[in-house]
Amino acid sequence: MHGYGAPQPSHGYGNPSYAHNNPPPQSNYPSLYTPSAPALSADDASVLPPNWTPSQETAFPLLQFSITPAQAEEKHREWVKSLHFTPTGFVKAAVAPKFKRMLVPFLQGSVSFTATCEGSIERHLQNQVTMQETCVFDPFRDTHSDTHSNMFFCSDMNPEIRAICEKMEKNWIISDKTVSYNALNVLRATGDFVGESETAEKVWERVFPQIRQRELEVLTRQYHEQRKIVKNLRISTINFTQSSMRIIYLPIYYGTFSVNPNEVHRFVVNGQNGTCFGERPSYGLGKMGDVYKGAVNLLSTITHSNQSEAPTLMNGKKLALKDEFNVYNENGYYLTFPRSDYWLLKESTGTIGLYNNGDFPIEIRSQKRRGAHRGPVYEMKPKERSGFDFKGHWVIEVMRGNPNDLFIEHVSTSGGNNGDRLGMCS
């Protein structure tokens, strides 16, 4: 049996890096040793190991943020560009999420136990007359002692946060130099979201089956290395002898993004070192799809079929459903109009004329159609008529004012000469 704290291979629960072997001060990180608990059925997760419940400290250990929000957004952009075979237009439309700075509770520690395993083991018999060999399987029982150290589980009460954090690479640097201590009410006063930890019983319900499964894998590998053939191997009882556990709060950036109203993707960035994990979209044609889409757009402008789209006012939610890209403000309103023409493989400059028929100013802003790029805000005064040039495919969002007072007087997919006041020609 390995003693607690002895160097051992990871048992697959996550393995944070430790710069020092010394634990934090005793007052903040209690090491808990107790006599052996009664042996439990391997199917019984109702009884906790000795001292599994972390002590309730007034100051909890945590790691500080080293990554800025801007760096987290850059990690998201790099991740988006690294994906292959994404849906057509995904890379262009995947806007970085509005990240939430979070301190997420994790349960960290170790547990020691003795397991009783049962099964059938192969035995060879040889007939002394015919000299033929046969195999029989005899029932057997064995005991195995082990310590699972560096156990590392997200214990946040939010199942979505818990699920995405469990998929992250467990590569935090946890040491005397990186760990600080603070009270939860002080941390919440900083504006960061501080997660609530599950109860020890809830965490154990999830941890116990993983310990059992991992121990079966360890035993199976050991018998294989000993050239023993075992069938129906199972763990019948587990006797937990000691455990040491604490809650530590780790920094992450968490956000969601989508380019399709029917798909929401979660993305998380390690706030200490910038490693990230995201839920990729469904598979598509990727860049080949973008090339195909561009060819279709080019053909439509050559044949003037792009002019079949009538200029109209549409709310953001309906526009997202129409375009199949969730890049618009679903509570906003947008003017839609045809894309500009191509001529000799060159984008023409179109123009759109707008009229503010109301008695109050209206603020407008351009946005790339099915994209995230936005132009500057422009204020149209009451009764103002103005023309705005564009290249490519755009929409105009009504930022402030009555959308019904804004009229489209004319649209031309070429011949624009009114200037780039909405940033639609860059």
C-alpha positions in Angstrom: 0.0 0.0 0.0 1.2 3.4 -0.9 1.5 5.9 2.0 -0.4 9.2 1.7 1.7 11.7 -0.1 4.2 9.1 -1.7 5.0 9.8 -5.4 2.6 7.7 -7.5 1.3 7.7 -11.1 -1.8 9.6 -11.8 -5.1 7.6 -11.7 -6.8 9.7 -14.3 -8.5 12.3 -12.1 -6.6 15.3 -13.3 -3.0 16.1 -12.3 -2.3 19.7 -11.5 1.4 20.6 -11.5 3.0 21.3 -8.2 6.0 23.6 -8.0 6.7 22.6 -4.4 6.0 19.4 -2.5 5.2 21.2 0.8 1.5 21.7 1.5 0.0 25.1 2.6 0.2 25.9 6.3 -1.5 23.4 8.6 -4.2 25.8 9.7 -5.4 26.3 6.2 -4.9 22.8 4.8 -5.8 20.2 7.4 -4.4 16.8 6.8 -7.0 14.4 8.1 -6.1 10.9 9.3 -8.7 8.5 10.9 -9.1 4.9 11.7 -10.4 2.6 9.0 -14.1 2.9 8.2 -16.3 -0.2 7.9 -16.0 -1.9 4.5 -18.6 -0.7 2.0 -20.3 -2.6 -0.8 -18.7 -1.5 -4.1 -22.1 -0.5 -5.2 -22.9 1.6 -2.1 -22.1 5.3 -2.5 -24.3 6.4 0.5 -21.4 6.4 3.1 -18.6 8.9 2.8 -15.0 8.0 3.3 -13.4 9.2 6.6 -13.2 13.0 6.7 -14.2 13.3 3.0 -16.1 16.5 3.9 -13.7 19.4 3.7 -13.5 21.6 6.8 -15.4 24.9 6.7 -12.7 27.5 6.6 -13.2 31.2 6.9 -10.5 31.8 4.2 -10.4 29.5 1.2 -7.4 28.8 -1.0 -7.5 30.2 -4.5 -5.4 31.0 -7.6 -5.3 34.5 -9.0 -6.1 35.6 -12.6 -3.0 36.1 -14.8 -4.9 36.2 -18.1 -6.7 39.4 -19.1 -10.2 39.5 -20.8 -8.5 40.6 -24.0 -6.2 37.7 -23.9 -9.1 35.3 -23.3 -10.9 36.7 -26.4 -7.7 36.2 -28.5 -7.6 32.6 -27.3 -11.1 32.2 -28.6 -10.2 33.7 -32.0 -7.1 31.4 -32.3 -9.3 28.4 -31.3 -11.9 29.2 -34.0 -9.3 29.5 -36.7 -7.7 26.2 -35.7 -11.0 24.2 -36.3 -11.4 22.1 -39.4 -14.5 21.4 -41.4 -16.7 23.9 -39.7 -20.0 25.1 -41.1 -19.9 27.5 -44.0 -19.3 31.1 -42.6 -18.5 29.9 -39.1 -15.0 31.4 -38.8 -16.3 34.8 -40.0 -19.4 34.9 -37.8 -18.0 33.3 -34.6 -17.9 36.4 -32.3 -15.9 36.0 -29.1 -18.3 35.5 -26.1 -18.7 38.1 -23.4 -16.6 36.2 -20.9 -17.6 36.0 -17.3 -14.7 36.0 -14.8 -15.3 33.1 -12.4 -13.7 31.5 -9.4 -14.9 27.9 -9.7 -14.7 25.5 -6.7 -12.7 22.3 -7.2 -12.3 19.4 -4.7 -8.6 18.5 -4.4 -7.0 15.8 -2.3 -6.5 12.0 -1.9 -8.1 8.9 -0.6 -6.6 5.5 0.5 -8.5 2.2 0.6 -8.3 -1.5 0.5 -10.5 -3.2 -2.2 -11.7 -6.8 -2.3 -12.0 -8.1 -5.8 -13.6 -11.3 -7.0 -13.8 -13.2 -10.3 -12.7 -16.3 -12.1 -9.1 -17.1 -12.9 -7.9 -19.4 -15.6 -6.2 -22.7 -14.7 -4.7 -25.3 -17.1 -5.3 -29.0 -16.7 -3.4 -31.7 -18.6 -4.8 -35.2 -19.3 -2.0 -37.6 -18.3 -3.2 -40.2 -20.8 -3.9 -38.1 -23.9 -1.6 -35.3 -22.8 -4.2 -32.8 -24.0 -4.6 -29.6 -22.1 -7.9 -28.0 -21.1 -8.7 -24.7 -19.3 -11.0 -24.2 -16.4 -11.9 -21.1 -14.5 -11.8 -21.2 -10.7 -13.4 -18.6 -8.5 -10.9 -16.4 -6.6 -10.9 -13.5 -4.2 -8.1 -11.0 -3.7 -7.4 -7.8 -1.9 -5.7 -4.7 -3.2 -4.6 -1.6 -1.3 -4.0 1.7 -3.1 -4.0 5.5 -2.7 -5.6 7.8 -5.3 -3.6 11.0 -4.9 -4.1 14.4 -6.6 -7.8 13.7 -7.1 -9.2 16.8 -8.7 -12.9 17.3 -9.4 -15.0 20.4 -10.3 -17.6 20.7 -7.5 -19.6 23.7 -8.8 -23.3 23.4 -8.3 -24.0 24.6 -11.9 -24.0 21.4 -14.0 -23.1 23.3 -17.2 -20.0 24.9 -15.5 -19.1 21.5 -14.0 -19.4 19.7 -17.3 -17.2 22.1 -19.3 -14.6 22.4 -16.5 -14.2 18.6 -16.2 -13.2 18.6 -19.9 -10.4 21.2 -19.4 -6.8 20.2 -19.1 -5.9 20.1 -15.4 -2.7 22.0 -15.6 -3.0 24.6 -13.0 0.2 25.5 -11.1 -0.7 25.0 -7.4 2.0 25.7 -4.9 2.8 27.9 -1.9 3.8 30.7 -4.3 0.6 30.6 -6.4 -2.0 29.9 -3.7 -3.5 32.8 -1.7 -6.3 32.7 0.8 -9.4 34.9 1.1 -13.0 34.9 2.4 -15.8 34.2 -0.1 -17.6 37.4 0.8 -14.5 39.4 0.1 -14.0 37.6 -3.3 -17.6 38.3 -4.3 -17.2 42.0 -3.5 -14.6 42.2 -6.2 -17.2 41.6 -8.9 -15.9 38.2 -10.0 -18.5 35.4 -10.0 -17.7 33.0 -7.2 -19.3 29.6 -7.6 -21.1 27.6 -5.0 -19.7 24.2 -4.2 -21.8 21.1 -4.1 -22.2 19.2 -0.9 -19.6 16.5 -0.1 -22.3 13.9 -0.5 -23.2 15.1 -4.1 -19.5 15.1 -5.1 -19.0 11.6 -3.7 -21.9 10.3 -5.7 -20.0 11.2 -8.8 -16.5 10.4 -7.6 -17.3 6.9 -6.2 -18.1 5.2 -9.5 -15.0 6.7 -11.1 -12.8 5.3 -8.3 -14.4 1.9 -8.7 -13.9 1.9 -12.5 -10.4 3.1 -12.3 -9.5 0.5 -9.7 -10.9 -2.2 -12.0 -8.7 -0.9 -14.8 -5.7 -1.0 -12.6 -6.4 -4.6 -11.4 -7.1 -5.8 -15.0 -3.8 -4.3 -16.2 -1.9 -5.9 -13.3 -3.3 -9.4 -13.9 -2.5 -9.0 -17.6 1.1 -8.1 -16.8 1.2 -11.2 -14.6 -0.1 -13.3 -17.6 -3.2 -14.2 -15.7 -6.5 -14.5 -17.5 -9.4 -13.3 -15.3 -13.1 -13.3 -16.2 -16.0 -11.4 -14.5 -13.6 -9.3 -12.4 -15.5 -7.1 -10.0 -14.9 -5.2 -6.8 -17.1 -6.4 -4.0 -16.1 -4.3 -1.0 -14.0 -1.2 -0.4 -12.6 -0.2 3.0 -11.5 3.4 3.0 -8.7 4.0 5.5 -7.9 7.7 5.3 -8.5 10.8 3.1 -7.5 14.4 2.9 -9.6 16.8 1.0 -10.0 20.6 0.5 -11.9 23.0 -1.7 -9.8 25.3 -3.8 -11.2 28.1 -6.1 -9.6 28.3 -9.6 -9.9 31.2 -12.1 -11.6 30.7 -15.4 -13.2 32.8 -18.1 -16.5 31.2 -19.2 -18.8 32.2 -22.0 -21.1 31.0 -24.7 -21.3 31.9 -28.4 -23.4 30.8 -31.4 -23.6 31.5 -35.1 -26.8 29.5 -35.5 -29.9 30.0 -33.4 -30.2 26.3 -32.9 -26.6 25.8 -31.6 -25.0 27.3 -28.5 -21.4 26.5 -27.8 -19.6 26.8 -24.5 -16.0 28.1 -24.2 -13.7 28.2 -21.2 -10.2 29.7 -20.7 -7.9 28.8 -17.8 -7.4 32.2 -16.1 -4.0 31.3 -14.8 -2.2 30.1 -18.0 -4.6 30.6 -20.9 -5.2 27.0 -22.0 -8.7 26.7 -23.3 -11.5 24.2 -24.2 -14.5 24.8 -26.4 -17.4 23.0 -27.8 -17.0 22.9 -31.6 -19.9 23.3 -34.0 -21.3 20.6 -36.2 -19.2 19.6 -39.1 -19.5 21.3 -42.4 -17.6 22.2 -45.6 -15.3 24.7 -43.8 -13.3 26.9 -46.2 -14.5 25.0 -49.2 -18.0 26.0 -48.2 -16.9 29.6 -47.9 -15.4 29.4 -51.4 -18.7 27.9 -52.8 -20.7 30.6 -51.1 -18.5 33.3 -52.6 -18.9 31.8 -56.0 -22.7 31.7 -55.6 -22.6 35.4 -54.5 -20.5 36.3 -57.5 -22.8 34.5 -59.9 -25.8 36.2 -58.3 -24.3 39.7 -58.8 -23.3 38.9 -62.4 -26.8 37.7 -63.2 -28.4 40.5 -61.1 -30.3 37.9 -59.1 -29.0 39.6 -55.9 -31.4 42.4 -56.7 -34.3 40.1 -56.1 -34.0 40.7 -52.3 -36.4 43.6 -51.5 -35.2 46.2 -49.0 -37.0 45.8 -45.7 -37.0 46.4 -42.0 -36.7 43.2 -39.9 -36.1 42.5 -36.2 -32.9 40.7 -35.2 -34.5 37.5 -34.1 -36.2 36.9 -37.5 -33.0 38.0 -39.4 -30.9 35.4 -37.4 -33.4 32.7 -38.3 -33.4 33.7 -42.0 -29.6 33.9 -42.3 -29.0 30.9 -39.9 -26.4 33.0 -38.1 -26.9 34.2 -34.6 -24.8 37.4 -34.9 -27.6 40.0 -34.6 -29.2 41.7 -31.5 -32.4 39.7 -31.3 -34.2 42.7 -29.8 -32.9 45.1 -32.4 -34.1 46.2 -35.8 -32.2 46.0 -39.1 -32.6 47.4 -42.6 -31.7 44.7 -45.2 -30.9 45.4 -48.8 -29.1 43.6 -51.7 -25.4 43.3 -52.0 -23.4 45.4 -54.4 -22.5 44.2 -57.9 -19.3 42.6 -59.2 -17.8 43.9 -62.4 -14.7 42.2 -63.9 -14.1 40.4 -60.6 -14.2 43.8 -58.8 -16.8 44.7 -56.2 -18.8 47.7 -57.3 -19.8 50.5 -54.9 -23.5 50.6 -54.2 -25.5 53.3 -52.4 -28.6 53.4 -50.2 -30.7 56.5 -49.5 -32.4 56.9 -46.1 -34.9 59.4 -44.7 -35.7 60.1 -41.1 -39.4 61.0 -41.2 -39.6 61.5 -37.4 -39.2 64.4 -35.0 -36.3 62.9 -33.1 -32.8 61.8 -34.1 -32.1 58.2 -35.1 -28.8 56.5 -34.5 -27.8 53.8 -37.0 -24.8 51.5 -37.4 -23.7 49.1 -40.2 -23.0 45.4 -39.8 -21.6 42.9 -42.2 -24.4 40.6 -43.3 -23.9 37.2 -41.5 -20.8 38.6 -39.9 -19.6 40.3 -36.7 -17.9 43.3 -38.2 -19.6 46.6 -37.4 -19.1 50.2 -38.5 -19.3 53.5 -36.7 -22.5 55.0 -35.3 -24.1 57.7 -37.3 -26.9 60.1 -36.1 -29.6 61.1 -38.6 -31.3 64.3 -37.6 -35.1 64.7 -37.8 -36.2 65.0 -41.5 -32.6 64.3 -42.7 -32.1 62.6 -46.1 -28.7 61.0 -46.6 -27.0 58.5 -48.9 -24.5 55.9 -47.7 -22.2 53.9 -49.9 -21.4 50.1 -49.5 -19.4 47.3 -51.0 -20.4 43.7 -50.4 -23.4 42.6 -48.3 -24.5 44.7 -45.3 -27.4 45.5 -43.0 -28.0 48.7 -41.1 -29.0 48.4 -37.4 -31.3 51.1 -35.8 -29.4 51.7 -32.5 -31.6 54.4 -31.1 -34.9 56.0 -32.1 -38.1 54.8 -33.8 -37.3 52.2 -36.5 -40.6 52.9 -38.2 -39.6 56.5 -38.8 -36.6 55.4 -41.0 -37.4 55.0 -44.7 -35.4 53.4 -47.5 -35.9 55.8 -50.4 -33.7 54.1 -52.9 -31.0 51.3 -53.3 -28.6 51.0 -56.1 -26.1 48.1 -56.3 -23.6 50.2 -58.2 -22.8 53.9 -58.9 -22.3 55.0 -55.3 -20.5 58.3 -54.7 -21.7 59.5 -51.2 -18.7 58.5 -49.2 -18.0 55.8 -46.6 -19.8 57.4 -43.6 -21.0 54.0 -42.2 -17.8 52.1 -42.9 -19.4 49.8 -45.4 -16.7 50.3 -48.1 -13.7 49.1 -46.1 
